[in-house]
């Protein structure tokens, strides 16, 4: 009798007369094997029929809630600048639809302020490694209806989790301090020339590298607008869907005190004329002293010359150490180094070192000293007199020195440019040896121990270049040649 009843039930079910026998509610779906996991995808968000986000990267977690139910979790749901919390639907009923599954569920959630308590419904399709769903949030406290469309793909669990911008640079002459990445704060900041226009700041092209297999929006190599304090947000998405945002912006303006030596003027008198780099209100050289020697018959030429072997543009400055023993009725030293500096040269025959008045007014805090140079050491090396030739290889010197003054007519000279207690900061080339090709230097200013930059105080900046490092002691090698170009002090 029992067997006949079972047979009858099976017959009725096969005829579609007993639908409960074919109800998915009694089925056991392969939830763990096929559906459970983390899905990497994007959100499109509409609020009161107004689109507010498109292709927003987000992960969704699906876990098992029953044999034919899943749990959906969307963490840190953010829209309109508000993080309203995690949307979790504890139970979504599954229905088989061919080889995928449809699901639906609803729940009243208490979200972060100002959203509060609101009903949330979800429905979608899951299976074959993909997830598409719609989420509706009725934000009654704000009178808003939020619709979210999500599409994602299931992760294997072996994907790279790193979402970083590793390097970030902007190859632009107006960027004076390359971008700094603060990983903890998620910021990228850089400093620009205060002379840059809005148009120039509006077309900066960042070039950067990101974590392996990650993606980023906007892409590297795409021009961005940083004018007027604008910021650019870069969103990096790791292979596993981890999202990291970086906010890039200009953090400050800097200035450039720059000498490219493209403009020259004539100086000297009568038959002792020479070319000198402009502006003469800022640049001076040892040519002034040699001009006096030339007026007494010296025929050895000038130590500071215009040169076409330039790093940029048409001209550079060539500094040469000359043999001047006996010139000027015996008043000249054995060698006169080619020297170029900011300041003035006012000849003092009785005190040669006092002739050099180093420095021009400078109103910024110096940061870096940059430029290009070539150097060839001459021979022989004179150790202060014609009878003291020693076995020594000459070196050049290039330095920028910031010192504090009380009045504009106050100067450091050849006596104290390296030793004065007025000196606040220095940027000094450490390698003064021979360089056959143009070599770049980019030296940070180092502040003297116990001293800082004081806003509002008076300062002078002395840029000093010499073809012989010990030229201030009248030591050096005849023929030592230093070529410099594109000198600049960057300040803030």
C-alpha positions in Angstrom: 0.0 0.0 0.0 2.8 2.4 0.9 4.6 1.7 -2.3 1.5 2.4 -4.4 1.0 5.8 -2.7 4.6 6.8 -3.5 4.1 5.7 -7.1 0.9 7.7 -7.3 2.6 10.8 -5.9 5.4 10.5 -8.4 2.9 10.1 -11.3 1.0 13.2 -10.2 4.3 15.2 -10.0 5.3 14.1 -13.4 2.0 15.4 -14.8 2.6 18.8 -13.1 -0.4 18.4 -10.9 1.6 18.5 -7.6 3.8 21.6 -8.0 5.3 21.4 -4.5 7.4 18.5 -5.7 9.2 20.9 -8.0 9.6 23.8 -5.6 13.2 25.3 -5.5 12.6 26.0 -1.8 13.2 22.3 -1.2 16.3 22.1 -3.5 19.9 22.2 -2.3 21.9 24.5 -4.5 25.8 24.4 -4.9 26.1 27.7 -3.1 29.5 27.1 -1.5 31.0 25.6 -4.7 29.7 28.1 -7.3 28.4 31.3 -5.7 30.2 32.1 -2.4 33.1 34.5 -2.8 34.3 38.1 -3.4 33.2 39.8 -6.6 35.1 42.7 -8.1 33.0 45.1 -10.0 31.6 48.6 -10.4 28.6 50.6 -9.2 26.4 53.1 -11.0 24.5 55.3 -8.6 21.3 57.3 -9.3 19.7 59.5 -6.6 16.2 60.7 -7.3 16.7 59.9 -11.0 19.9 62.0 -11.2 23.1 60.0 -11.9 25.8 60.8 -9.4 28.4 58.1 -9.9 29.4 55.9 -12.8 31.7 52.9 -12.8 32.6 53.3 -9.2 34.9 50.4 -8.3 33.6 48.2 -5.4 33.8 44.7 -4.1 30.7 42.7 -3.0 30.9 39.7 -0.7 28.5 36.7 -1.2 28.3 34.1 1.6 26.0 31.2 2.3 22.8 31.8 4.2 21.1 28.5 3.5 20.9 25.6 1.0 19.1 28.0 -1.4 19.9 31.4 0.1 22.8 33.8 0.0 23.9 36.7 2.1 25.0 39.9 0.2 27.3 42.4 1.8 28.4 45.8 0.3 30.9 47.4 2.7 31.4 51.2 3.1 28.8 52.2 0.6 29.5 55.9 -0.3 27.6 58.3 -2.4 27.4 62.1 -2.6 30.5 62.3 -0.4 28.8 60.4 2.4 29.8 57.0 3.7 26.5 55.6 4.8 27.9 52.3 6.1 27.6 48.6 5.1 24.6 47.3 3.2 23.9 43.8 4.3 21.0 41.6 3.2 21.1 38.6 5.4 18.9 36.3 3.3 18.3 36.5 -0.4 16.2 33.6 -1.8 17.7 31.8 -4.8 15.8 30.6 -7.8 17.4 28.5 -10.5 17.2 30.1 -13.9 18.9 27.8 -16.4 22.6 27.5 -15.4 22.5 30.6 -13.3 20.4 31.8 -10.3 18.2 34.7 -9.7 17.9 36.1 -6.2 16.0 38.7 -4.2 15.9 39.9 -0.7 14.9 42.9 1.5 15.7 44.2 4.9 15.3 47.3 7.1 18.8 48.6 7.9 20.1 51.2 10.3 22.8 53.1 8.4 25.2 55.9 9.4 23.9 59.4 10.0 22.2 61.3 8.4 20.6 58.3 6.7 19.3 56.4 9.7 16.8 53.6 9.4 15.6 52.7 5.9 14.3 49.8 3.9 16.7 48.2 1.4 15.8 45.7 -1.4 18.0 43.8 -3.7 17.5 41.6 -6.8 19.9 40.1 -9.3 21.5 37.3 -11.2 24.5 35.3 -10.0 26.4 32.3 -11.4 29.1 31.3 -13.8 31.5 33.6 -12.1 29.5 36.8 -12.5 27.1 38.9 -10.4 24.7 41.6 -11.6 22.2 43.2 -9.2 20.1 46.2 -8.5 19.9 47.7 -5.0 17.2 50.2 -3.9 17.6 52.2 -0.8 14.7 54.3 0.4 16.3 57.1 2.4 13.2 58.4 4.0 15.0 60.7 6.4 16.3 62.7 3.4 13.4 62.1 1.0 15.7 60.4 -1.4 15.5 57.3 -3.5 18.9 55.7 -4.2 19.2 53.1 -7.0 22.4 51.2 -7.4 23.3 49.0 -10.4 26.2 46.6 -9.8 28.2 44.3 -12.1 31.2 42.2 -11.1 33.2 39.1 -11.6 34.2 36.5 -9.0 37.7 36.5 -7.7 39.8 33.4 -7.4 41.5 34.6 -4.2 45.0 34.6 -5.7 44.9 38.1 -7.0 47.4 40.8 -6.1 46.0 43.0 -3.2 48.3 46.0 -3.6 46.8 49.2 -4.8 49.6 51.9 -4.8 51.0 54.7 -6.9 54.7 53.8 -6.7 56.2 56.7 -8.6 54.8 60.0 -9.7 56.6 62.7 -11.7 55.7 65.7 -13.8 58.2 66.7 -16.5 57.5 70.4 -16.6 59.8 73.3 -16.3 57.4 75.0 -13.9 57.5 72.1 -11.4 60.3 73.1 -9.1 59.9 70.4 -6.5 58.8 67.0 -7.8 55.8 65.3 -6.3 56.0 63.7 -2.9 53.8 60.7 -2.2 52.4 60.4 1.3 51.1 56.8 1.4 49.5 57.1 4.9 47.5 60.3 4.1 46.9 59.3 0.4 48.3 62.6 -0.9 50.6 63.6 -3.7 52.0 67.2 -3.5 54.4 69.2 -5.5 55.6 72.8 -5.8 55.6 75.1 -8.8 57.2 78.2 -10.1 55.3 81.2 -8.8 55.6 82.7 -12.3 53.5 79.9 -13.8 50.2 81.0 -15.4 46.8 79.4 -15.0 47.1 78.0 -18.5 50.5 76.4 -17.7 49.2 74.9 -14.5 46.1 73.7 -16.3 48.0 71.4 -18.6 50.4 69.4 -16.3 51.0 65.8 -17.5 51.8 63.4 -14.6 53.7 60.2 -15.4 53.4 57.5 -12.8 53.7 53.8 -12.1 51.3 51.6 -10.1 51.2 48.2 -8.5 51.4 45.1 -10.7 48.1 44.2 -12.3 46.3 47.2 -10.8 44.4 49.8 -12.8 44.1 53.6 -12.2 41.8 56.4 -13.2 42.7 58.9 -14.6 45.6 57.2 -16.5 49.2 58.1 -16.5 50.3 60.5 -19.3 46.9 62.4 -19.4 47.0 66.2 -18.9 45.4 67.4 -15.7 44.3 70.8 -14.5 46.0 71.9 -11.3 45.3 75.7 -11.7 43.4 77.7 -9.1 44.0 75.2 -6.3 42.3 72.4 -8.1 43.0 68.8 -7.0 43.0 65.6 -9.0 41.9 62.4 -7.4 43.5 59.2 -8.6 41.7 55.9 -7.9 43.9 52.8 -7.9 42.1 49.4 -8.0 44.2 46.4 -7.2 43.7 43.1 -9.1 41.6 41.8 -6.1 39.5 45.0 -6.1 41.1 46.8 -3.2 40.7 50.5 -3.8 43.1 53.3 -2.8 42.6 57.0 -3.6 45.3 59.6 -3.9 44.6 63.3 -4.0 47.2 65.2 -6.0 47.6 69.0 -5.6 50.1 71.9 -5.7 51.3 72.4 -2.1 53.1 75.8 -2.7 54.9 78.2 -4.9 58.6 78.5 -5.4 60.8 81.1 -7.1 63.8 80.8 -9.3 66.9 83.0 -9.4 68.3 81.8 -12.7 71.2 82.7 -15.0 71.2 81.2 -18.5 73.9 83.6 -19.8 72.2 84.2 -23.1 72.5 88.0 -22.9 75.9 89.7 -22.9 77.1 93.3 -22.9 80.3 95.1 -23.6 82.4 96.4 -20.7 85.9 97.9 -20.3 87.5 101.0 -21.8 89.5 101.9 -24.9 91.4 98.8 -26.1 90.6 96.8 -23.1 87.0 96.0 -23.8 85.4 92.6 -23.1 82.0 90.9 -23.1 80.3 90.4 -19.7 77.2 88.4 -18.8 74.1 90.5 -18.1 72.6 91.9 -15.9 75.7 93.7 -14.6 73.5 94.9 -11.7 73.6 91.3 -10.4 76.6 89.6 -12.0 80.3 90.5 -11.6 83.6 88.8 -12.5 87.4 89.0 -12.1 87.5 90.6 -15.5 87.3 94.1 -13.8 90.6 93.5 -12.0 92.3 92.1 -15.1 91.1 95.1 -17.1 93.3 97.2 -14.8 96.2 94.9 -15.4 95.6 95.2 -19.2 95.8 99.0 -18.9 99.3 98.5 -17.6 100.3 96.3 -20.5 99.1 92.8 -19.6 98.4 90.8 -22.7 97.2 87.5 -21.2 93.5 88.0 -22.0 90.5 88.0 -19.7 89.6 85.2 -17.3 85.8 85.3 -17.8 84.7 84.7 -21.4 81.6 84.1 -23.4 81.5 80.5 -24.7 79.3 78.8 -27.4 79.8 75.4 -25.7 76.5 75.8 -24.0 74.3 73.2 -22.2 71.1 75.1 -23.2 70.7 78.0 -25.6 73.6 79.7 -27.4 76.0 80.7 -24.7 77.7 79.7 -21.5 80.4 81.2 -19.3 84.0 80.1 -19.4 86.3 80.8 -16.5 90.0 80.4 -17.0 92.9 80.7 -14.5 95.5 83.1 -15.9 99.2 83.5 -15.1 99.5 87.1 -14.0 102.8 87.2 -12.2 104.5 90.6 -12.5 101.6 92.3 -14.2 100.5 95.8 -13.0 104.0 96.8 -12.0 104.4 93.6 -9.9 101.1 94.1 -8.0 99.3 91.2 -9.5 99.4 87.7 -7.9 101.1 84.8 -9.6 97.7 83.5 -10.8 94.3 85.1 -11.2 91.4 82.6 -11.2 88.4 83.2 -13.4 85.6 84.0 -11.0 82.0 84.8 -11.6 79.7 85.8 -8.8 76.5 87.6 -7.8 77.5 91.0 -6.5 80.0 93.6 -7.5 83.8 93.9 -8.2 85.2 97.2 -6.9 88.9 97.2 -7.3 90.9 97.7 -4.1 94.6 97.6 -5.1 95.7 97.6 -1.5 93.4 94.8 -0.5 92.7 92.5 -3.4 90.4 90.2 -1.5 88.2 93.1 -0.5 87.5 93.9 -4.2 84.9 91.2 -4.4 81.6 92.3 -2.9 79.6 89.0 -2.8 75.8 88.8 -2.8 72.6 90.4 -4.0 69.4 90.9 -2.1 67.4 87.7 -1.8 63.9 87.4 -0.2 63.2 83.7 -0.2 64.1 80.7 1.8 66.6 78.8 -0.5 65.9 75.2 -1.1 68.2 73.9 -3.9 71.1 75.1 -6.0 71.2 73.7 -9.6 73.2 73.9 -12.7 75.6 72.4 -15.2 79.4 72.4 -15.5 82.5 71.1 -17.3 86.0 71.3 -15.9 89.6 70.8 -17.0 92.5 71.2 -14.6 95.5 73.1 -15.9 99.2 72.9 -15.2 101.4 73.8 -13.5 99.9 74.4 -10.0 101.3 77.5 -8.3 101.1 77.5 -4.5 100.9 81.2 -4.0 104.1 82.4 -5.8 106.0 81.9 -9.0 108.7 79.9 -7.2 106.2 77.5 -5.6 105.2 75.0 -8.2 103.8 71.9 -6.5 102.6 68.5 -7.7 98.9 69.1 -7.2 95.8 68.8 -9.4 93.6 71.9 -9.4 89.9 71.8 -8.7 87.0 74.2 -9.4 84.5 75.6 -6.9 80.8 76.3 -7.3 78.7 77.4 -4.3 75.6 79.4 -3.3 75.7 81.1 0.1 72.9 82.8 2.0 73.9 85.3 4.6 72.1 87.8 6.8 72.7 91.6 6.7 71.4 94.6 8.5 71.6 97.0 5.5 71.7 96.7 1.7 75.2 98.2 1.5 76.6 95.3 3.6 78.7 92.6 1.9 80.9 89.6 2.5 84.2 89.7 0.6 87.0 87.4 -0.4 88.1 87.6 3.2 85.1 86.1 4.9 82.7 84.6 2.2 83.5 81.1 3.6 83.9 81.9 7.3 81.6 84.7 8.3 79.2 84.1 11.2 76.6 85.9 9.1 76.3 82.9 6.9 72.9 81.1 7.3 72.9 78.4 4.7 75.1 76.9 2.0 74.9 74.7 -1.1 78.4 73.7 -2.1 79.6 71.5 -5.0 81.6 68.7 -3.4 83.2 67.3 -6.5 85.4 69.9 -8.2 87.5 67.5 -10.2 87.7 67.3 -14.0 84.6 66.6 -16.0 85.0 66.2 -19.8 81.2 66.4 -20.4 78.5 68.6 -19.0 77.7 67.4 -15.5 74.5 68.4 -13.6 74.5 69.4 -10.0 71.4 69.7 -7.8 72.5 70.5 -4.2 70.1 71.1 -1.3 70.9 74.1 1.0 72.2 73.1 4.4 71.5 75.5 7.2 74.3 76.3 9.6 73.7 74.6 13.0 71.6 76.8 15.2 70.4 79.0 12.4 67.0 79.2 10.6 65.4 81.3 7.9 63.7 84.3 9.5 60.8 85.8 7.4 61.2 89.5 7.2 64.9 89.6 7.8 67.4 90.9 5.2 69.4 88.4 3.3 71.9 88.3 0.4 72.6 85.4 -2.0 76.1 84.9 -3.2 76.6 82.5 -6.1 80.3 82.1 -6.5 82.1 80.1 -9.3 85.9 79.8 -9.7 88.2 78.0 -12.1 90.6 77.4 -9.1 89.2 76.3 -5.8 92.0 78.1 -3.9 91.9 81.2 -6.1 91.1 83.4 -3.2 94.5 82.5 -1.8 96.0 83.1 -5.2 96.7 79.4 -5.7 95.8 77.4 -8.8 96.9 75.9 -12.0 97.4 78.0 -15.2 94.8 77.1 -17.8 92.3 75.5 -15.5 89.0 76.0 -17.3 85.5 75.9 -15.8 82.4 76.2 -18.0 79.1 76.8 -16.3 75.5 77.2 -17.6 71.9 77.3 -16.4 72.7 78.2 -12.8 69.6 78.6 -10.6 68.7 78.9 -7.0 65.2 77.6 -6.1 63.5 79.2 -3.1 60.2 79.2 -1.3 
